[in-house]
Amino acid sequence: MQFSPISWRRLAVALLVIPFGLVGGAAIAQDPLASAAGGGLRVVDDALARLGEHRRMLMIAAHPDDEDTFLLTLVERAQHGEAAYLSLSRGDGGQNLIGDELGLGLGLLRSRELDAARRIDGAEQYFTRAYDFGFTRSLDETLERWPREVLLEETMEVVRRHRPQVLVTVFPPTPAAGHGQHQAAGVVAEEIFDLSRRLDDPFPDLGLEPWSIESFYRAAWFRPQQATMRLPLGNLDAFDGRSVFQTALLSRSQHRCQDMGFEQPPGDAENAVTWLAGRGGPDDQDPEAPDLFAGVETRLRAIADTVADLDLRAGLAADLIEIESLASKARLAASPARLDAAVAPLAKIVRILDGALAGLESAEPAAGISHAIALLSEKRDLARRGLASAAGVVADAITDRELVVPGESFDVRTLLWRSGGALGEVSVELESAAGWTVGGLEKTEPGRGFFTARVSDERLATVKVPDEASPDRPYFLDAPRIGDLYDWTGVDAETRTLPFGPPPVQARFRFSIDGATVELVREVVQRRRDQAIGEVRRPLRAVPAFEVELDRPLIVWRTERHQPETVKALIVSHLQEASTAELQVEVPAGWPAVAPLSVSIDAGGRAEVAIEIRPPATLVAGEGELSVALIHGGQRYTERYRPVDYGHVRPTVLPEAAKTSLRVIDLELPSLERVAYVRGATDRTPELLQAVGVPVELVTAEELMVLDLTDVDAVVLGPRAFEVEETLAAANARLLDYARGGGLVLVQYQQYAYSRGAYAPLQLEIRRPHDRITDETSPVRVAAADATLETPNRLGAADWDSWVQERGLYFAGVYDDAWRAPLSLQDPDGEPQRGGLLIAELGEGHYVYTGLAFFRQLPAGVPGAYRLLANLLALAEAD
């Protein structure tokens, strides 16, 4: 969660305590990684409801998990509209509670979590090119790193693609929003509303017809006293029995890496918004029935109003009025026992939409026609899916491969089945967005046997991956970033702003039902049987013939050490035959060269190669880089495609170069024999300390409860350890006794649970919003002389150079005078803060709390962070 004035957890508690308290699309479609199914009554009912409605909303905020999920769910699930969320960034700069991804990897995970959330609440998802560079309080810094003109142009592109009548901004464009990126989202939303309503086209180069937004609201989280409308969330979905409130919290709980899991209690609840401009103001609202779309024509016929030509508009309106009537009557008639009652009306709706689209597409170009065509095409797709579900049609496209290599061929099987009926004029085609060669689909007859079902139409085709095909990767990682913007150069216009690009291969099914032509598109996925859990589906993706990675992203040498270090190269082969390749190793200039190594790899196997790296005779503080390349068949392989794969999200890959940073640091270590370390969230610190010679032993909170601490020099708790190790609270009293008896307890940043639990030995409170230093270049001064800053490393101004993203976070805001606070840190235009490093003498030992972001600095090889942490560990010597 990246905004601080109010927390989702507090909002949820408020909803539980106070009935009707202030809480401050996409139609239902098949998940390609779920087992094939027709959809049933839910899909039919949803389609019929949407075929009578024209409600479109766009929400704008800065990060994944910033969205007002309640509004999205309300519009999608209760009002059968089309809601969408535009997140300016992918949340790359946050923390990670469930894994070790940070930066690009975290952005991928959070993008997939948004996908997972949207599958539950039904909304669509969009992004701009902005890369989340981390927390800042400054709007000016945000708009310097995310240029205003870029944000506006890409937001306008989303507006013209989604075509919302209603715009909702989550954040105000003021410091009340806290995060500078939140403020920027508020600024963009205000400007985009005004720009959309201009008579001229402020963005002619987009090549998209202008679209005017009718209503503008803001979520009432930050200024609840200014709320102008309260929207009930307690109504139940007839299909799953959940309220809008419950479904919204289920959606929000997909943001697992951001600690966003929520209970889903039943009961009355409501959400609140503030009207800002356009329609929906007091004159438009019915006090007894508040509506986000008040003053907006929301019947299907409103689509005709987009067309300027009066004759075309009148004819289209008549068609849409007929569709409204057909859909309304069919929705009342359809039931689980009479699902087929919707077939004839839906088939007629498809035929009407076919005719309307044909008329518009053949008409002379005129204002609004492009919007009408897009909106009607969306409704036709919806009607086709509803018709297929009503008729009991199931379509699927599968292969037995998950990974394919350039130059390989593989089989694809398509399956089409209608329960209790026949299909007319069936055709199936394979389409490849990646440019793969697809063969013709030949009809086959499935054999009858145990657990084998017959389908109406089964076909088999061969797909060839071109020799020059690129490995599958997210489209926004095809080119290096330009500052804090992803580079979309060359990205297809239909892919820009989407979470991810299209799958490599899809099957397009065409058939007729009651004289209506239906098209269904299915992604080709791997389907396999897992003996324990049953059917497993995985997305198909191209991989290089070989992947290569190094086991250590960073090696730190102390200037006094000259021993060689061993790096392991892991090589993965995706070829079907054994092979031999050469591993070339590049080291910095002046370092002893490493001769090429021969590598033998089994078919589809792995090989591990130890590479000995020797430093030069004279070690001088500085940095360099080690890289490797595998040479096979004249090709160079230099990357590993690391899966970002969790059970709640669709898997994707993060391409990483096979490189290791080499850092030489002037670092003295205290004389310690045993340091117990409880790992925290996204915490690679223990391995990095071990690598420079600190005798770290990883322990769990449970082990800490019984560990003999008499021969432990220090106990270190990783960031957010009190959250990720639930039993750590029970061990806290033992830790305090250990410190009083002469030990050292060093606690890295914790969140509010630590402060609320009073786990520190002296008063220590973390304020809301928490104190932090966001500018990694901000000055640091010694506020009070302290031996900790002098031994064994004499710290100076240079030790605060090269820090990344931030100085620290979750500083103590209020603390007892008995704490020593040797450092004063200050953001530009901020107040000095001394709660980032607190040291307490506790009995015979010491207790340290620090919000300094060691979890970011040590992996980045920041010398001063290593030196300061070594000095803090040296308190154990004093004990």
KOLKEGU-151512 format. One record per residue (C-alpha): residue in one letter; y, x, z. Coordinates in pm, whole numbers, padded with zeros to 5 digits, always signed. Each point is the difference from the previous one (the first is absolute). Layout:
KOLKEGU-151512
aYXZ...
end
This chain:
KOLKEGU-151512
m+00000+00000+00000q+00322+00165-00101f+00271-00229+00134s+00084+00010+00363p+00248-00271+00113i-00283-00250+00028s-00375+00043-00021w-00261-00219-00159r-00207+00022+00315r+00286-00138+00206l+00052-00275-00258a-00363-00101+00027v+00017-00011+00378a+00308-00220-00022l-00186-00239-00225l-00282-00029+00250v+00224-00062+00297i+00256-00240-00150p-00128-00282-00225f+00201-00012-00320g+00150+00336+00097l+00208+00201-00244v-00197+00265-00183g+00270+00153-00095g-00996-00136-02041a-00267+00027-00071a-00236-00294-00014i-00341+00044+00157a-00191+00235-00229q-00328+00185+00010d-00012+00328+00185p-00174+00244-00239l-00170+00172+00293a-00141-00327+00138s-00322-00153-00127a+00038-00213-00312a+00083-00363+00077g+00153-00297-00174g+00260-00071+00265g-00093-00358+00077l+00227-00276+00123r+00251+00234+00162v+00090+00161-00333v+00005-00337-00176d+00222-00160+00263d+00236+00297+00006a+00033-00007-00379l+00070-00374-00009a+00259+00029+00279r+00182+00285-00175l-00003-00188-00330g+00239-00249+00154e+00230+00256+00162h+00257+00256-00103r+00085+00198+00314r+00063+00372-00034m+00122+00231+00274l+00064+00374+00011m+00030+00191+00329i+00158+00346+00024a-00045+00260+00274a-00052+00375+00029h-00361+00075+00099p-00353-00135+00020d-00022-00214+00318d+00371-00092-00018e-00073-00326-00181d+00041-00338+00165t-00363-00098-00047f+00065-00344+00144l+00237-00094-00283l-00229+00143-00266t-00295-00196+00136l+00206-00317+00039v+00113+00004-00364e-00339+00102-00139r-00249-00188+00210a+00188-00303+00127q+00244-00061-00287h-00218+00129-00286g+00284+00210-00135e+00014+00352-00137a+00129+00245+00261a+00041+00373-00044y+00095+00294+00218l+00196+00299-00131s-00037+00303+00224l+00250+00265-00102s-00243+00273+00113r-00370+00048+00061g+00048+00107+00364d-00087+00365-00064g+00212+00122+00293g-00167-00191+00283q-00276+00085+00243n-00368-00086-00030l-00205-00149+00281i-00338-00013-00179g-00032+00320-00203d+00146+00337-00089e+00201-00103-00307l+00370+00080+00006g+00256+00018-00278l-00149-00091-00338g-00336-00091+00149l+00162-00232+00251g+00202-00160-00279l-00324-00074-00186l-00165-00146+00309r+00299-00218+00085s+00026-00119-00362r-00364-00105+00016e+00059-00170+00334l+00276-00203-00167d-00254-00093-00269a-00240-00113+00271a+00273-00201+00173r+00101-00169-00325r-00362-00102-00067i+00016-00197+00323d+00346-00154-00019g-00013-00037-00380a+00332+00163-00090e+00065+00260-00267q+00105+00357+00076y+00259+00229-00162f+00157+00343+00064t+00288+00215-00114r-00033+00375-00054a+00141+00087+00344y-00203+00253+00202d+00028-00056+00374f+00152+00323+00131g-00026-00106+00364f+00215-00170+00259t+00377+00027-00029r+00281-00191+00163s+00230+00072-00292l+00058-00239-00288d+00195+00274-00178e-00293+00242+00019t-00235-00269-00127l+00217-00084-00301e+00046+00370-00072r-00376+00056-00011w-00075-00341-00153p+00287-00041-00247r+00149-00348+00017e-00004-00041-00379v-00375+00074-00011l-00079-00250+00274l+00214-00268-00162e-00142+00046-00348e-00363-00006+00115t+00060-00293+00233m+00161-00190-00286e-00306+00079-00212v-00216-00166+00266v+00237-00299+00015r-00024-00050-00376r-00378+00030+00007h-00063-00224+00298r+00286-00248-00070p+00065-00122+00355q+00218-00299+00081v+00030+00120+00360l+00072+00352+00123v-00070+00101+00361t+00120+00323+00154v-00170+00114+00319f+00276+00234+00116p+00377-00017+00025p+00199+00270-00182t+00141+00126+00329p-00096+00240+00281a-00155-00299+00178a-00303+00059-00226g-00053+00337+00169h-00180+00207-00264g+00229+00116-00280q-00265-00101-00251h+00001-00350+00147q+00376-00011-00043a-00041+00108-00362a-00242-00287-00061g+00262-00238+00138v+00268+00150-00223v-00222-00025-00309a-00090-00362+00071e+00366-00106+00038e+00107+00180-00316i-00295-00119-00206f+00071-00363+00086d+00359+00037-00123l-00101+00203-00307s-00261-00260-00101r+00270-00268-00014r+00244+00187-00222l+00072-00146-00342d-00035+00339-00170d-00315+00213+00014p+00049+00292+00242f-00331+00156-00107p-00030-00038-00379d-00231+00302-00030l-00278-00174+00191g-00087-00199-00312l-00064-00307+00215e+00193-00324-00018p+00232-00055+00301w-00113-00231+00277s+00229-00173+00249i-00112-00041+00363e+00101-00333+00153s-00029+00047+00379f+00038+00296+00236y-00131+00019+00359r-00062+00264+00264a-00276+00012+00259a+00148-00078+00341w-00174+00281+00189f+00312+00201+00073r+00245-00281+00065p-00206-00300+00112q+00309-00176+00130q+00123-00023-00361a-00315-00173-00131t+00081-00302-00213m-00353-00122-00063r-00327-00014+00192l-00319-00044-00199p-00322-00126+00165l-00307+00222-00033g-00259-00204+00187n-00132-00211-00289l-00369+00061-00071d-00163+00098-00328a-00256-00267-00086f-00250+00256-00133d-00023+00258+00276g+00164-00186+00289r+00250+00278+00066s+00369-00063+00051v+00262+00177-00208f+00079+00196+00316q-00361+00114+00042t-00042+00095-00365a+00326+00195+00010l-00119+00197+00302l-00332+00069-00172s+00196+00132-00296r+00220+00214+00224s-00307+00141+00173q-00094+00179-00324h+00272+00256+00082r-00250+00176+00222c+00134+00352-00037q+00328-00127+00144d-00147-00155+00314m+00056-00353-00132g-00311-00177+00120f+00072-00346+00146e-00186-00283+00162q+00009-00327-00194p+00063-00272+00257p+00014-00368-00095g+00295-00218+00089d+00347-00094-00112a+00233+00274-00115e+00298+00036-00225n+00193+00260-00196a+00376+00019-00044v+00233+00112-00277t+00375+00017-00052w+00157-00143-00314l+00237+00248-00165a+00105-00135-00340g-00083-00226-00292r-00200-00319+00038g-00169-00089+00326g+00313-00019+00212p+00085-00280+00244d+00092-00244-00279d-00345+00041-00160q-00216-00017+00311d-00170-00302+00152p+00014+00068+00377e-00330-00185+00043a-00181+00200-00268p+00140+00355-00032d-00099+00165-00325l+00043+00352-00131f+00034-00155-00347a+00253-00267+00094g+00235-00071-00288v-00241+00160-00247e-00200-00205-00254t-00358+00080+00095r-00197-00235-00224l-00186+00153-00292r+00247-00154-00243a+00264+00245+00127i-00153+00266-00223a+00148-00188-00297d+00348+00052+00145t-00024+00371-00082v+00016-00080-00375a+00351-00027-00145d-00101-00188-00317l+00032-00370+00090d-00269-00127-00237l-00254+00259+00114r+00091-00071+00360a-00052-00375-00035g-00340+00039-00166l-00115+00255+00254a+00119-00216+00291a-00207-00292-00129d-00310+00222-00016l+00056+00129+00352i+00052-00349+00142e-00334-00099-00148i-00163+00305+00155e+00148-00088+00339s-00156-00346-00021l-00338+00128-00114a-00013+00265+00271s+00104-00240+00275k-00264-00260-00089a-00273+00261-00049r+00075+00158+00337l-00054-00335+00170a-00325-00060-00189a-00163+00342+00042s-00236+00053+00292p-00300+00220+00080a-00226-00280-00123r+00216-00066-00310l+00133+00340-00099d-00059-00091-00364a+00262-00277+00035a+00259+00272-00059v-00158+00128-00323a+00147-00251-00246p+00357+00003+00139l+00004+00379+00026a-00132+00032-00355k+00278-00229-00118i+00258+00203+00193v-00124+00317-00171r+00030-00165-00339i+00354-00123+00076l+00105+00348+00114d-00157+00155-00312g+00212-00231-00216a+00317+00058+00200l-00040+00375-00019a-00071-00009-00371g+00319-00199-00052l+00212+00242+00202e-00151+00309-00159s+00070-00129-00351a+00355-00117+00080e+00312+00188-00094p+00101+00247+00272a+00226-00166+00254a+00112+00050+00359g-00267-00070+00259i-00298-00017-00236s-00147+00329+00121h+00011-00124+00360a-00158-00333-00092i-00278+00174-00192a-00075+00230+00295l+00001-00282+00255l-00214-00229-00217s-00245+00283-00073e-00041+00048+00373k-00063-00374+00047r-00250+00002-00287d-00193+00287+00158l+00000-00199+00321a-00125-00314-00176r-00271+00199-00178r-00127+00146+00328g+00005-00344+00157l-00186-00149-00296a-00265+00271+00009s-00051-00057+00374a-00016-00379-00041a-00263+00043-00272g-00208+00237+00215v+00055+00309-00216v-00069+00348+00136a+00092+00315-00195d-00080+00357+00093a+00012+00349-00152i-00203+00276+00159t-00138+00349-00048d-00229+00220+00204r+00251+00288-00002e+00289+00062+00232l+00106+00341-00132v+00008+00098-00366v+00090+00332-00160p+00195+00057-00323g-00245+00008-00289e-00255-00224+00173s-00120-00344-00104f-00111-00279+00230d-00122-00358-00027v+00196-00312+00096r-00164-00337+00054t+00196-00325-00020l-00131-00320+00156l+00126-00351-00068w-00154-00307+00158r+00085-00367+00033s-00174-00190+00274g-00163-00310-00146g+00166+00015-00339a+00053+00184-00326l+00296+00197-00130g+00135-00024-00352e+00128+00274-00233v-00077+00291+00230s+00135+00346-00081v+00029+00307+00220e+00201+00316-00061l+00044+00318+00196e+00351+00141+00028s+00099+00345+00123a+00349+00076+00124a-00105+00365+00025g-00082+00027-00370w-00377+00022+00048t-00217-00093-00297v-00176-00332+00048g-00298-00108-00205g-00098-00349-00105l-00164-00226+00253e-00353-00096-00100k-00161-00308+00150t-00305+00067+00216e-00260-00209+00174p-00045+00079+00370g-00357+00028+00112r-00126-00254+00250g-00128+00142+00322f+00050+00005+00373f+00371-00042+00080t+00089-00008-00371a+00219-00285-00120r+00058-00125-00351v+00358-00029-00118s+00144-00189-00294d+00121+00314-00174e-00090+00361+00076r+00118+00289-00216l-00027+00376+00001a+00239+00260-00142t+00046+00376+00010v+00332+00155+00100k+00089+00359-00091v+00246+00199+00206p+00196+00227-00239d-00036+00375+00043e+00375+00025+00067a+00012-00286+00252s+00202+00070+00314p-00152-00050+00343d+00098-00327+00164r+00302+00028+00227p+00282-00230+00115y+00254-00030-00280f+00290+00106+00222l-00172+00335+00067d-00036+00091-00368a+00313+00215+00025p+00158+00191+00290r+00265-00182+00200i+00365+00052-00082g+00151+00048+00342d-00081-00314+00194l-00085-00209-00305y-00336-00035-00170d+00016+00086-00370w-00099-00295-00221t+00072+00177-00328g-00236-00134-00264v-00143-00273+00223d-00075-00322-00187a+00270-00264+00052e-00256-00254+00124t-00120+00243+00269r+00337+00112+00138t+00076-00145+00344l-00363-00106+00057p-00204+00145+00288f-00251+00165-00236g-00083+00006-00367p-00264-00208-00179p-00371+00083+00032p-00152+00222-00271v-00217-00274-00152q+00017-00380+00014a-00203-00276-00160r+00177-00294-00163f-00210-00316-00015r+00098-00280-00240f-00173-00337-00012s+00083-00365-00029i-00037-00290+00241d+00083-00355-00113g+00187+00135-00300a+00217+00237+00210t-00016+00373-00060v-00048+00199+00319e+00053+00372+00047l-00117+00184+00310v+00047+00373+00059r-00229+00196+00229e+00026+00362+00101v-00310+00207-00073v-00129+00127+00334q-00309+00173+00129r-00248-00235+00161r-00286+00141+00202r-00237-00104+00271d+00026+00147+00346q-00328-00054+00179a+00173-00076+00329i+00305-00204-00096g-00085-00139-00343e+00238+00000-00296v+00259+00279-00012r+00277+00018-00259r+00217+00299-00076p+00275+00049-00256l-00088+00197-00310r+00197+00323-00045a+00006+00312-00212v-00043+00335+00170p+00016+00354-00137a-00323+00186-00068f+00072+00208+00311e+00213-00045+00305v+00104+00293+00215e+00171+00021+00336l+00063+00249+00277d-00106-00083+00353r+00325+00118+00159p+00342-00120-00114l+00166+00268+00210i-00080+00348+00133v+00231+00153+00258w-00013+00372+00069r+00169+00149+00302t+00180+00319-00097e-00209+00197+00247r-00330-00117-00152h-00141+00164-00313q-00349-00144-00006p-00110-00175-00318e-00031-00376-00008t-00269-00200-00177v+00086-00304-00206k-00274-00223-00137a+00027-00150-00345l-00192-00324-00044i-00101-00078-00358v-00133-00339-00102s-00173-00046-00335h-00007-00337-00175l-00208+00129-00290q-00357-00112-00060e-00128+00353-00043a+00007+00323+00203s+00277+00241-00092t+00153+00337+00071a+00374+00050+00028e+00250+00266+00104l+00234-00040+00296q+00329+00180-00043v+00211+00073+00308e+00374+00061-00003v+00173+00163+00300p+00368+00085+00061a+00147+00313-00155g-00071+00302+00217w-00316-00143+00154p-00338+00156-00085a-00146-00174-00307v-00318-00206+00018a-00249+00049-00283p-00125-00308-00189l-00311-00156+00147s-00296-00147-00188v-00108-00345+00116s-00323-00186-00074i+00010-00377+00048d-00286-00249-00022a+00028-00313-00210g+00222-00240+00188g-00003+00245+00288r+00231+00195+00222a+00053+00367+00059e+00185+00182+00275v+00149+00344-00063a+00140+00224+00276i+00313+00188-00106e+00112+00293+00216i+00378+00040+00006r+00136+00333+00121p+00363+00037+00100p+00202+00300-00115a+00016+00309+00222t+00346-00095+00120l+00046-00360+00103v+00353-00134-00019a+00096-00348+00109g+00016-00228-00304e-00203-00236-00211g-00211-00002-00314e-00275-00198-00170l-00368+00033-00077s-00138-00204-00291v-00332-00024-00181a-00109-00122-00341l-00353-00072-00118i-00058+00104-00361h-00273-00175-00198g-00031-00050-00374g+00351+00131-00054q+00146-00266+00236r+00185+00066+00326y-00067-00226+00296t+00251+00027+00284e-00001-00332+00185r-00194-00212+00243y+00028-00379-00016r-00023-00085+00366p-00097-00361+00071v+00233-00204+00217d-00268-00246+00099y-00007-00237+00295g-00198-00318+00041h+00300-00234-00008v+00155+00131-00323r-00100+00070-00357p-00083+00371-00036t+00230+00225-00197v+00036+00375-00047l+00257+00261+00089p+00001+00294-00243e+00048+00326+00189a+00035+00349-00145a-00248+00262+00119k+00262+00204+00184t+00043+00142+00346s+00333+00101+00150l+00006+00349+00153r+00249+00049+00283v+00066+00318+00198i+00167-00064+00336d+00129+00226+00276l-00195-00179+00271e-00108+00109+00348l-00267-00205+00176p-00050-00044+00375s-00320+00128+00157l-00208-00314+00024e-00373-00050+00004r-00046-00375-00039v+00231-00278-00118a-00139-00355-00001y+00154-00211-00276v-00020-00379-00041r+00073-00076-00365g+00271-00252-00082a+00097-00194-00310t+00030+00195-00327d-00054+00312+00205r-00105+00329-00157t+00157+00207+00276p-00320+00107+00181e-00151+00166-00308l+00329+00172-00080l+00026+00136+00353q-00359+00121-00016a+00076+00177-00328v+00273+00214+00156g-00213+00093+00302v+00062-00268+00263p-00335-00078+00170v+00011-00375-00063e-00293-00222+00087l+00009-00359-00129v-00095-00259+00259t+00003-00379+00008a+00161-00208+00270e-00349-00090+00127e-00090+00370+00025l+00326+00067+00178m-00109-00241+00274v-00294+00227+00094l+00111+00341-00130d+00014+00277+00263l+00371+00080-00017t-00012+00293+00238d-00053+00244-00288v+00238-00171-00245d+00336+00172-00044a+00174-00296-00161v-00060-00355-00118v+00191-00107-00312l+00029-00363-00109g+00064-00062-00369p+00264-00239-00136r-00066-00364+00092a-00319+00102+00178f+00045-00283+00251e-00033-00243-00294v-00288+00156-00192e-00201+00091+00313e-00015-00324+00196t-00167+00154+00305l+00266+00269+00038a+00192-00226+00238a-00297+00006+00237a+00001+00381-00007n+00371+00027+00072a-00024+00021+00377r-00248+00283-00039l+00241+00180-00233l+00284-00027+00251d-00223+00134+00277y-00098+00286-00231a+00365+00089-00060r+00084-00020+00373g-00287+00236+00066g+00143+00266-00230g-00084-00116-00354l+00221-00065-00301v+00010-00342-00166l+00190-00004-00329v+00061-00345-00148q+00125-00034-00356y+00195-00306-00110q-00129-00336+00115q+00125-00351-00064y+00094-00284+00230a-00345-00044+00156y+00047+00342+00164s+00338-00095+00139r-00112-00347+00111g-00308+00142+00168a+00208+00248+00203y-00252+00271-00082a+00250+00282+00049p+00023+00145+00353l+00375-00064+00019q+00226-00270-00139l-00011+00011-00381e+00109-00295-00211i-00001-00030-00378r+00279-00231-00107r-00009-00265-00273p+00093+00109-00259h-00139+00336+00098d+00209+00315+00005r-00078+00239-00281i+00154+00275-00212t-00042-00085-00365d+00186+00287-00166e-00236+00296-00017t+00298+00233-00053s+00202-00127+00297p+00115+00260+00254v-00202+00075+00311r+00165+00167+00297v-00124+00128+00331a+00136-00241+00259a-00145+00189+00296a-00147+00348+00022d-00374-00024+00031a-00271+00264+00000t-00203-00223-00229l+00240+00091-00282e-00035+00370+00067t-00366+00084+00046p-00219+00110-00161n+00222-00071-00304r+00378+00033+00029l+00122-00304-00185g+00320+00000-00201a+00185-00196-00265a-00244+00109-00275d-00281-00181+00180w+00163-00333-00090d+00010+00080-00371s-00240-00153-00255w-00099-00302+00211v-00123-00291-00209q+00100-00369-00004e+00125-00018+00360r+00048+00190+00324g-00184-00256+00204l-00049-00358+00108y-00066-00214+00308f+00216+00220+00218a+00037-00098+00362g+00317-00206+00029v+00008-00025+00379y-00166+00254+00227d+00001+00135+00354d+00234+00288+00084a-00301+00200+00113w-00098+00055-00364r+00131+00322-00159a+00160-00082-00335p+00084+00337-00160l+00088-00125-00350s+00279-00216-00135l-00047-00146-00347q+00245-00210-00196d-00005-00188-00328p+00319-00001-00209d+00231-00265+00148g-00253-00050+00281e+00007+00063+00371p-00156+00314+00152q-00357-00061+00117r-00186+00203+00258g-00316-00209+00031g-00185+00174-00283l-00149+00266+00228l-00055-00067+00371i-00173+00240+00239a-00095-00086+00356e-00133+00222+00273l-00272-00209+00154g-00157+00139+00316e-00147+00334-00102g+00008-00077-00371h+00206-00145-00284y+00028-00318-00201v+00176-00006-00340y+00107-00293-00216t+00137+00078-00346g+00102-00224-00287l+00048+00299-00230a-00202-00067-00316f-00256+00279+00028f-00246-00221-00190r+00219+00040-00310q+00125+00356+00054l-00325+00185+00064p-00170-00125-00321a+00316+00101-00187g-00024+00353+00144v+00338-00013+00176p+00023+00330+00195g+00226-00127+00276a-00231-00288+00082y-00293+00239+00051r+00213+00229+00215l+00134-00282+00219l-00341-00157+00047a-00141+00341+00098n+00275+00031+00260l-00081-00343+00141l-00367+00096+00028a+00112+00316+00181l+00096-00222+00294a-00372+00007+00075e+00032+00374+00071a+00278-00071+00245d-00228-00246+00172
end
